[in-house]
Amino acid sequence: MPDITWEAPYCAEGNNCFRIGTDPQGNAYLAVAGQEEHYVTDTAEALRALIRGIKDGAADHLL
């Protein structure tokens, strides 16, 4: 597992909490809080776009 620094969990109303992390090389990671060993990785901008969509309600069924 890469050396990932996780941010505090983000929890929406009634949904799972998720966390964003980065590694020393600048890669970005997204995981459900408490299950950080199972993560999705992509560019930081791609994960930001995904999170913006979730926050806007466009993809809340994914969590």
MARDOKE-944452 format. One record per residue: residue number from 0; x negated, y, z negated of N, C-alpha, C in turn. Coordinates in nm, 2 decimals, padded with zeros to 4 digits. Layout:
MARDOKE-944452
<rec><resi>NUM</resi><n_c1>X</n_c1><n_c2>Y</n_c2><n_c3>Z</n_c3><ca_c1>X</ca_c1><ca_c2>Y</ca_c2><ca_c3>Z</ca_c3><c_c1>X</c_c1><c_c2>Y</c_c2><c_c3>Z</c_c3></rec>
...
***
This chain:
MARDOKE-944452
<rec><resi>0</resi><n_c1>-00.09</n_c1><n_c2>-00.12</n_c2><n_c3>00.00</n_c3><ca_c1>00.00</ca_c1><ca_c2>00.00</ca_c2><ca_c3>00.00</ca_c3><c_c1>-00.09</c_c1><c_c2>00.12</c_c2><c_c3>00.00</c_c3></rec>
<rec><resi>1</resi><n_c1>-00.06</n_c1><n_c2>00.22</n_c2><n_c3>00.09</n_c3><ca_c1>-00.14</ca_c1><ca_c2>00.34</ca_c2><ca_c3>00.09</ca_c3><c_c1>-00.13</c_c1><c_c2>00.42</c_c2><c_c3>-00.04</c_c3></rec>
<rec><resi>2</resi><n_c1>-00.22</n_c1><n_c2>00.51</n_c2><n_c3>-00.07</n_c3><ca_c1>-00.22</ca_c1><ca_c2>00.59</ca_c2><ca_c3>-00.19</ca_c3><c_c1>-00.12</c_c1><c_c2>00.70</c_c2><c_c3>-00.17</c_c3></rec>
<rec><resi>3</resi><n_c1>00.01</n_c1><n_c2>00.68</n_c2><n_c3>-00.21</n_c3><ca_c1>00.12</ca_c1><ca_c2>00.78</ca_c2><ca_c3>-00.18</ca_c3><c_c1>00.15</c_c1><c_c2>00.86</c_c2><c_c3>-00.31</c_c3></rec>
<rec><resi>4</resi><n_c1>00.16</n_c1><n_c2>00.99</n_c2><n_c3>-00.29</n_c3><ca_c1>00.20</ca_c1><ca_c2>01.08</ca_c2><ca_c3>-00.40</ca_c3><c_c1>00.35</c_c1><c_c2>01.11</c_c2><c_c3>-00.38</c_c3></rec>
<rec><resi>5</resi><n_c1>00.43</n_c1><n_c2>01.06</n_c2><n_c3>-00.47</n_c3><ca_c1>00.58</ca_c1><ca_c2>01.07</ca_c2><ca_c3>-00.46</ca_c3><c_c1>00.63</c_c1><c_c2>01.20</c_c2><c_c3>-00.52</c_c3></rec>
<rec><resi>6</resi><n_c1>00.72</n_c1><n_c2>01.27</n_c2><n_c3>-00.46</n_c3><ca_c1>00.79</ca_c1><ca_c2>01.39</ca_c2><ca_c3>-00.52</ca_c3><c_c1>00.90</c_c1><c_c2>01.34</c_c2><c_c3>-00.61</c_c3></rec>
<rec><resi>7</resi><n_c1>00.95</n_c1><n_c2>01.43</n_c2><n_c3>-00.69</n_c3><ca_c1>01.06</ca_c1><ca_c2>01.39</ca_c2><ca_c3>-00.78</ca_c3><c_c1>01.18</c_c1><c_c2>01.34</c_c2><c_c3>-00.69</c_c3></rec>
<rec><resi>8</resi><n_c1>01.26</n_c1><n_c2>01.25</n_c2><n_c3>-00.74</n_c3><ca_c1>01.38</ca_c1><ca_c2>01.20</ca_c2><ca_c3>-00.66</ca_c3><c_c1>01.48</c_c1><c_c2>01.31</c_c2><c_c3>-00.63</c_c3></rec>
<rec><resi>9</resi><n_c1>01.54</n_c1><n_c2>01.30</n_c2><n_c3>-00.51</n_c3><ca_c1>01.65</ca_c1><ca_c2>01.38</ca_c2><ca_c3>-00.47</ca_c3><c_c1>01.77</c_c1><c_c2>01.30</c_c2><c_c3>-00.48</c_c3></rec>
<rec><resi>10</resi><n_c1>01.87</n_c1><n_c2>01.34</n_c2><n_c3>-00.56</n_c3><ca_c1>01.99</ca_c1><ca_c2>01.26</ca_c2><ca_c3>-00.58</ca_c3><c_c1>02.11</c_c1><c_c2>01.35</c_c2><c_c3>-00.53</c_c3></rec>
<rec><resi>11</resi><n_c1>02.19</n_c1><n_c2>01.30</n_c2><n_c3>-00.44</n_c3><ca_c1>02.31</ca_c1><ca_c2>01.36</ca_c2><ca_c3>-00.39</ca_c3><c_c1>02.43</c_c1><c_c2>01.31</c_c2><c_c3>-00.48</c_c3></rec>
<rec><resi>12</resi><n_c1>02.54</n_c1><n_c2>01.37</n_c2><n_c3>-00.47</n_c3><ca_c1>02.66</ca_c1><ca_c2>01.33</ca_c2><ca_c3>-00.55</ca_c3><c_c1>02.70</c_c1><c_c2>01.19</c_c2><c_c3>-00.51</c_c3></rec>
<rec><resi>13</resi><n_c1>02.70</n_c1><n_c2>01.10</n_c2><n_c3>-00.60</n_c3><ca_c1>02.76</ca_c1><ca_c2>00.96</ca_c2><ca_c3>-00.58</ca_c3><c_c1>02.67</c_c1><c_c2>00.88</c_c2><c_c3>-00.48</c_c3></rec>
<rec><resi>14</resi><n_c1>02.56</n_c1><n_c2>00.92</n_c2><n_c3>-00.45</n_c3><ca_c1>02.47</ca_c1><ca_c2>00.84</ca_c2><ca_c3>-00.35</ca_c3><c_c1>02.34</c_c1><c_c2>00.80</c_c2><c_c3>-00.42</c_c3></rec>
<rec><resi>15</resi><n_c1>02.27</n_c1><n_c2>00.71</n_c2><n_c3>-00.35</n_c3><ca_c1>02.14</ca_c1><ca_c2>00.67</ca_c2><ca_c3>-00.40</ca_c3><c_c1>02.05</c_c1><c_c2>00.79</c_c2><c_c3>-00.40</c_c3></rec>
<rec><resi>16</resi><n_c1>01.95</n_c1><n_c2>00.78</n_c2><n_c3>-00.49</n_c3><ca_c1>01.84</ca_c1><ca_c2>00.88</ca_c2><ca_c3>-00.50</ca_c3><c_c1>01.73</c_c1><c_c2>00.84</c_c2><c_c3>-00.40</c_c3></rec>
<rec><resi>17</resi><n_c1>01.67</n_c1><n_c2>00.93</n_c2><n_c3>-00.34</n_c3><ca_c1>01.55</ca_c1><ca_c2>00.90</ca_c2><ca_c3>-00.26</ca_c3><c_c1>01.44</c_c1><c_c2>00.99</c_c2><c_c3>-00.29</c_c3></rec>
<rec><resi>18</resi><n_c1>01.32</n_c1><n_c2>00.94</n_c2><n_c3>-00.25</n_c3><ca_c1>01.20</ca_c1><ca_c2>01.02</ca_c2><ca_c3>-00.27</ca_c3><c_c1>01.12</c_c1><c_c2>01.04</c_c2><c_c3>-00.15</c_c3></rec>
<rec><resi>19</resi><n_c1>01.05</n_c1><n_c2>01.15</n_c2><n_c3>-00.14</n_c3><ca_c1>00.96</ca_c1><ca_c2>01.18</ca_c2><ca_c3>-00.03</ca_c3><c_c1>00.81</c_c1><c_c2>01.17</c_c2><c_c3>-00.09</c_c3></rec>
<rec><resi>20</resi><n_c1>00.72</n_c1><n_c2>01.11</n_c2><n_c3>-00.01</n_c3><ca_c1>00.59</ca_c1><ca_c2>01.11</ca_c2><ca_c3>-00.05</ca_c3><c_c1>00.49</c_c1><c_c2>01.14</c_c2><c_c3>00.07</c_c3></rec>
<rec><resi>21</resi><n_c1>00.37</n_c1><n_c2>01.17</n_c2><n_c3>00.03</n_c3><ca_c1>00.26</ca_c1><ca_c2>01.19</ca_c2><ca_c3>00.13</ca_c3><c_c1>00.14</c_c1><c_c2>01.12</c_c2><c_c3>00.09</c_c3></rec>
<rec><resi>22</resi><n_c1>00.05</n_c1><n_c2>01.09</n_c2><n_c3>00.18</n_c3><ca_c1>-00.08</ca_c1><ca_c2>01.03</ca_c2><ca_c3>00.15</ca_c3><c_c1>-00.19</c_c1><c_c2>01.13</c_c2><c_c3>00.19</c_c3></rec>
<rec><resi>23</resi><n_c1>-00.31</n_c1><n_c2>01.10</n_c2><n_c3>00.15</n_c3><ca_c1>-00.42</ca_c1><ca_c2>01.19</ca_c2><ca_c3>00.18</ca_c3><c_c1>-00.44</c_c1><c_c2>01.23</c_c2><c_c3>00.32</c_c3></rec>
<rec><resi>24</resi><n_c1>-00.40</n_c1><n_c2>01.14</n_c2><n_c3>00.41</n_c3><ca_c1>-00.41</ca_c1><ca_c2>01.16</ca_c2><ca_c3>00.56</ca_c3><c_c1>-00.30</c_c1><c_c2>01.25</c_c2><c_c3>00.61</c_c3></rec>
<rec><resi>25</resi><n_c1>-00.20</n_c1><n_c2>01.29</n_c2><n_c3>00.53</n_c3><ca_c1>-00.09</ca_c1><ca_c2>01.37</ca_c2><ca_c3>00.58</ca_c3><c_c1>00.03</c_c1><c_c2>01.30</c_c2><c_c3>00.63</c_c3></rec>
<rec><resi>26</resi><n_c1>00.03</n_c1><n_c2>01.17</n_c2><n_c3>00.62</n_c3><ca_c1>00.15</ca_c1><ca_c2>01.09</ca_c2><ca_c3>00.66</ca_c3><c_c1>00.26</c_c1><c_c2>01.11</c_c2><c_c3>00.56</c_c3></rec>
<rec><resi>27</resi><n_c1>00.38</n_c1><n_c2>01.10</n_c2><n_c3>00.60</n_c3><ca_c1>00.50</ca_c1><ca_c2>01.12</ca_c2><ca_c3>00.52</ca_c3><c_c1>00.57</c_c1><c_c2>00.99</c_c2><c_c3>00.50</c_c3></rec>
<rec><resi>28</resi><n_c1>00.63</n_c1><n_c2>00.97</n_c2><n_c3>00.38</n_c3><ca_c1>00.70</ca_c1><ca_c2>00.85</ca_c2><ca_c3>00.34</ca_c3><c_c1>00.84</c_c1><c_c2>00.88</c_c2><c_c3>00.28</c_c3></rec>
<rec><resi>29</resi><n_c1>00.94</n_c1><n_c2>00.80</n_c2><n_c3>00.30</n_c3><ca_c1>01.07</ca_c1><ca_c2>00.81</ca_c2><ca_c3>00.25</ca_c3><c_c1>01.11</c_c1><c_c2>00.68</c_c2><c_c3>00.19</c_c3></rec>
<rec><resi>30</resi><n_c1>01.16</n_c1><n_c2>00.68</n_c2><n_c3>00.07</n_c3><ca_c1>01.21</ca_c1><ca_c2>00.56</ca_c2><ca_c3>00.00</ca_c3><c_c1>01.32</c_c1><c_c2>00.58</c_c2><c_c3>-00.09</c_c3></rec>
<rec><resi>31</resi><n_c1>01.40</n_c1><n_c2>00.48</n_c2><n_c3>-00.12</n_c3><ca_c1>01.50</ca_c1><ca_c2>00.49</ca_c2><ca_c3>-00.22</ca_c3><c_c1>01.43</c_c1><c_c2>00.49</c_c2><c_c3>-00.35</c_c3></rec>
<rec><resi>32</resi><n_c1>01.47</n_c1><n_c2>00.58</n_c2><n_c3>-00.44</n_c3><ca_c1>01.40</ca_c1><ca_c2>00.59</ca_c2><ca_c3>-00.58</ca_c3><c_c1>01.41</c_c1><c_c2>00.45</c_c2><c_c3>-00.65</c_c3></rec>
<rec><resi>33</resi><n_c1>01.30</n_c1><n_c2>00.41</n_c2><n_c3>-00.70</n_c3><ca_c1>01.29</ca_c1><ca_c2>00.28</ca_c2><ca_c3>-00.77</ca_c3><c_c1>01.25</c_c1><c_c2>00.17</c_c2><c_c3>-00.68</c_c3></rec>
<rec><resi>34</resi><n_c1>01.25</n_c1><n_c2>00.19</n_c2><n_c3>-00.55</n_c3><ca_c1>01.21</ca_c1><ca_c2>00.09</ca_c2><ca_c3>-00.45</ca_c3><c_c1>01.10</c_c1><c_c2>00.14</c_c2><c_c3>-00.36</c_c3></rec>
<rec><resi>35</resi><n_c1>01.01</n_c1><n_c2>00.21</n_c2><n_c3>-00.42</n_c3><ca_c1>00.91</ca_c1><ca_c2>00.28</ca_c2><ca_c3>-00.34</ca_c3><c_c1>00.82</c_c1><c_c2>00.18</c_c2><c_c3>-00.26</c_c3></rec>
<rec><resi>36</resi><n_c1>00.82</n_c1><n_c2>00.05</n_c2><n_c3>-00.29</n_c3><ca_c1>00.74</ca_c1><ca_c2>-00.04</ca_c2><ca_c3>-00.22</ca_c3><c_c1>00.80</c_c1><c_c2>-00.07</c_c2><c_c3>-00.08</c_c3></rec>
<rec><resi>37</resi><n_c1>00.92</n_c1><n_c2>-00.03</n_c2><n_c3>-00.06</n_c3><ca_c1>00.99</ca_c1><ca_c2>-00.05</ca_c2><ca_c3>00.07</ca_c3><c_c1>01.02</c_c1><c_c2>00.09</c_c2><c_c3>00.12</c_c3></rec>
<rec><resi>38</resi><n_c1>00.93</n_c1><n_c2>00.14</n_c2><n_c3>00.20</n_c3><ca_c1>00.94</ca_c1><ca_c2>00.28</ca_c2><ca_c3>00.25</ca_c3><c_c1>00.95</c_c1><c_c2>00.28</c_c2><c_c3>00.40</c_c3></rec>
<rec><resi>39</resi><n_c1>00.99</n_c1><n_c2>00.40</n_c2><n_c3>00.45</n_c3><ca_c1>00.99</ca_c1><ca_c2>00.43</ca_c2><ca_c3>00.59</ca_c3><c_c1>00.88</c_c1><c_c2>00.54</c_c2><c_c3>00.61</c_c3></rec>
<rec><resi>40</resi><n_c1>00.80</n_c1><n_c2>00.53</n_c2><n_c3>00.71</n_c3><ca_c1>00.70</ca_c1><ca_c2>00.63</ca_c2><ca_c3>00.73</ca_c3><c_c1>00.71</c_c1><c_c2>00.69</c_c2><c_c3>00.87</c_c3></rec>
<rec><resi>41</resi><n_c1>00.68</n_c1><n_c2>00.82</n_c2><n_c3>00.88</n_c3><ca_c1>00.69</ca_c1><ca_c2>00.89</ca_c2><ca_c3>01.01</ca_c3><c_c1>00.61</c_c1><c_c2>01.02</c_c2><c_c3>00.99</c_c3></rec>
<rec><resi>42</resi><n_c1>00.62</n_c1><n_c2>01.11</n_c2><n_c3>01.08</n_c3><ca_c1>00.56</ca_c1><ca_c2>01.24</ca_c2><ca_c3>01.06</ca_c3><c_c1>00.65</c_c1><c_c2>01.31</c_c2><c_c3>00.96</c_c3></rec>
<rec><resi>43</resi><n_c1>00.59</n_c1><n_c2>01.41</n_c2><n_c3>00.89</n_c3><ca_c1>00.66</ca_c1><ca_c2>01.49</ca_c2><ca_c3>00.79</ca_c3><c_c1>00.78</c_c1><c_c2>01.56</c_c2><c_c3>00.85</c_c3></rec>
<rec><resi>44</resi><n_c1>00.76</n_c1><n_c2>01.61</n_c2><n_c3>00.97</n_c3><ca_c1>00.87</ca_c1><ca_c2>01.69</ca_c2><ca_c3>01.04</ca_c3><c_c1>00.99</c_c1><c_c2>01.59</c_c2><c_c3>01.07</c_c3></rec>
<rec><resi>45</resi><n_c1>00.96</n_c1><n_c2>01.47</n_c2><n_c3>01.12</n_c3><ca_c1>01.07</ca_c1><ca_c2>01.38</ca_c2><ca_c3>01.15</ca_c3><c_c1>01.14</c_c1><c_c2>01.34</c_c2><c_c3>01.02</c_c3></rec>
<rec><resi>46</resi><n_c1>01.08</n_c1><n_c2>01.32</n_c2><n_c3>00.91</n_c3><ca_c1>01.15</ca_c1><ca_c2>01.29</ca_c2><ca_c3>00.79</ca_c3><c_c1>01.22</c_c1><c_c2>01.41</c_c2><c_c3>00.73</c_c3></rec>
<rec><resi>47</resi><n_c1>01.17</n_c1><n_c2>01.53</n_c2><n_c3>00.75</n_c3><ca_c1>01.24</ca_c1><ca_c2>01.65</ca_c2><ca_c3>00.71</ca_c3><c_c1>01.37</c_c1><c_c2>01.66</c_c2><c_c3>00.79</c_c3></rec>
<rec><resi>48</resi><n_c1>01.36</n_c1><n_c2>01.64</n_c2><n_c3>00.92</n_c3><ca_c1>01.48</ca_c1><ca_c2>01.64</ca_c2><ca_c3>01.00</ca_c3><c_c1>01.59</c_c1><c_c2>01.54</c_c2><c_c3>00.96</c_c3></rec>
<rec><resi>49</resi><n_c1>01.54</n_c1><n_c2>01.42</n_c2><n_c3>00.93</n_c3><ca_c1>01.63</ca_c1><ca_c2>01.32</ca_c2><ca_c3>00.88</ca_c3><c_c1>01.70</c_c1><c_c2>01.36</c_c2><c_c3>00.75</c_c3></rec>
<rec><resi>50</resi><n_c1>01.62</n_c1><n_c2>01.42</n_c2><n_c3>00.66</n_c3><ca_c1>01.68</ca_c1><ca_c2>01.46</ca_c2><ca_c3>00.53</ca_c3><c_c1>01.77</c_c1><c_c2>01.58</c_c2><c_c3>00.55</c_c3></rec>
<rec><resi>51</resi><n_c1>01.74</n_c1><n_c2>01.67</n_c2><n_c3>00.63</n_c3><ca_c1>01.83</ca_c1><ca_c2>01.78</ca_c2><ca_c3>00.66</ca_c3><c_c1>01.97</c_c1><c_c2>01.73</c_c2><c_c3>00.71</c_c3></rec>
<rec><resi>52</resi><n_c1>01.96</n_c1><n_c2>01.63</n_c2><n_c3>00.80</n_c3><ca_c1>02.08</ca_c1><ca_c2>01.57</ca_c2><ca_c3>00.85</ca_c3><c_c1>02.16</c_c1><c_c2>01.50</c_c2><c_c3>00.74</c_c3></rec>
<rec><resi>53</resi><n_c1>02.10</n_c1><n_c2>01.43</n_c2><n_c3>00.65</n_c3><ca_c1>02.16</ca_c1><ca_c2>01.37</ca_c2><ca_c3>00.54</ca_c3><c_c1>02.23</c_c1><c_c2>01.48</c_c2><c_c3>00.45</c_c3></rec>
<rec><resi>54</resi><n_c1>02.15</n_c1><n_c2>01.58</n_c2><n_c3>00.42</n_c3><ca_c1>02.21</ca_c1><ca_c2>01.69</ca_c2><ca_c3>00.33</ca_c3><c_c1>02.33</c_c1><c_c2>01.76</c_c2><c_c3>00.40</c_c3></rec>
<rec><resi>55</resi><n_c1>02.33</n_c1><n_c2>01.77</n_c2><n_c3>00.53</n_c3><ca_c1>02.43</ca_c1><ca_c2>01.83</ca_c2><ca_c3>00.60</ca_c3><c_c1>02.55</c_c1><c_c2>01.74</c_c2><c_c3>00.62</c_c3></rec>
<rec><resi>56</resi><n_c1>02.54</n_c1><n_c2>01.62</n_c2><n_c3>00.57</n_c3><ca_c1>02.65</ca_c1><ca_c2>01.52</ca_c2><ca_c3>00.58</ca_c3><c_c1>02.66</c_c1><c_c2>01.45</c_c2><c_c3>00.71</c_c3></rec>
<rec><resi>57</resi><n_c1>02.56</n_c1><n_c2>01.46</n_c2><n_c3>00.80</n_c3><ca_c1>02.57</ca_c1><ca_c2>01.40</ca_c2><ca_c3>00.93</ca_c3><c_c1>02.53</c_c1><c_c2>01.25</c_c2><c_c3>00.92</c_c3></rec>
<rec><resi>58</resi><n_c1>02.46</n_c1><n_c2>01.21</n_c2><n_c3>00.81</n_c3><ca_c1>02.41</ca_c1><ca_c2>01.07</ca_c2><ca_c3>00.80</ca_c3><c_c1>02.43</c_c1><c_c2>01.02</c_c2><c_c3>00.66</c_c3></rec>
<rec><resi>59</resi><n_c1>02.52</n_c1><n_c2>01.07</n_c2><n_c3>00.58</n_c3><ca_c1>02.53</ca_c1><ca_c2>01.03</ca_c2><ca_c3>00.44</ca_c3><c_c1>02.57</c_c1><c_c2>00.88</c_c2><c_c3>00.43</c_c3></rec>
<rec><resi>60</resi><n_c1>02.63</n_c1><n_c2>00.82</n_c2><n_c3>00.53</n_c3><ca_c1>02.66</ca_c1><ca_c2>00.68</ca_c2><ca_c3>00.52</ca_c3><c_c1>02.54</c_c1><c_c2>00.59</c_c2><c_c3>00.53</c_c3></rec>
<rec><resi>61</resi><n_c1>02.42</n_c1><n_c2>00.65</n_c2><n_c3>00.56</n_c3><ca_c1>02.30</ca_c1><ca_c2>00.57</ca_c2><ca_c3>00.57</ca_c3><c_c1>02.24</c_c1><c_c2>00.54</c_c2><c_c3>00.43</c_c3></rec>
<rec><resi>62</resi><n_c1>02.28</n_c1><n_c2>00.62</n_c2><n_c3>00.33</n_c3><ca_c1>02.22</ca_c1><ca_c2>00.60</ca_c2><ca_c3>00.20</ca_c3><c_c1>02.31</c_c1><c_c2>00.52</c_c2><c_c3>00.11</c_c3></rec>
***
